[in-house]
């Protein structure tokens, strides 16, 4: 079973893209990708909405996602989200095999 979470980060004046860029440049993205159970962590930019960034985040199972949510990285991510004044919309999908 895999869990896929789509997170839409929306801001103003390019702040969502700046957030994603800082997530990469600060090393947070690489650290998340190296966590046990992470299967995907990638940002995409919708063509019709320049103020939104889509994160596709996939985990092996709920336990791996729960461990990630309890990690110190979550505070770093929340701090960056606040720094860039972003709003979030979250969708979660469960893939059953």
N, C-alpha and C positions, 0 to 999 in steps of 0.2 A: 504494500500500500504506500503510495506517495501522496503528499499534500502539496498542492501548488497554491501559492498566495500571490495574487495580483494586488500591488499597492500603487495607487495613483497619487502622486504628490503634486499638488497644485499651488502655485504662488503667483507673484507679480514681477514684472520687469526681469524675467529670466532667472528668477531665484531658484526655481526647481532644478534647472539645468546646472546652476552653480552648486547646489546641494549635491547633486550626483557627482559632479566633478570633484568636489572636496571629499566625498565618500571614497572615491578612487584614490585621489592623491594622498590622503591621510593614511591609507592602508587598511581602513575598516573593511572594504569590500573583499580584499584578499584574505583577511582574517576570517570573515564569515565563510567564504568559499572553502577554507581549510578546516572548518568545524566538522566534527564527526556527524554524518547524516545529511550534510548539505549536498544537494544534487544540482542546484542551479541558483545563481544570484546575478541577474543581468538587468541593466537599465535599457529602456527603449524610449524613443521620442515620437509621440504621435504627430503625424504630418499636419493634421487639422487643428491642433491645439498647442501652440508654442509655449504655453505657460504650464504644461503638465509633463511629468516624467512618469513612465510606467516601470515599476520594478517587478520582475517575475522572479519569485523566490520559491524554490522547491526543496522539500525535505523528505527523507526516507520514511519517517513516521512521526506521529504526534510527540513521542518522547524526545526525539532529536529537536523538534521545534520548541518544545517546552524548555529544554536545556538552553537553547539559544536565547529564548526570551528572558531567562534568568541570568544571562551572562553580563559582564560589565560593558560589553559593546552596546547593549541596548541603551544605556545612559548616553554614550557617545552619539548614537544615532538620534536619540531624542533631543540632545543638546543642539545638534546640527539642524534638525528639523525646526526647532524653535529659533535658532539664529537666522534662518531664511524665511521664517513666518509662513510655513507651509501647512496646508490642509491635506488630510488623507481620506481616501476612500479605499476600503479593503474588500476584496472578494476572495473566498477560499473554495478550493475544489479538491475533492478526494478521489484519487484513482485507485480503484480496487482491481486486483489481479485475480 
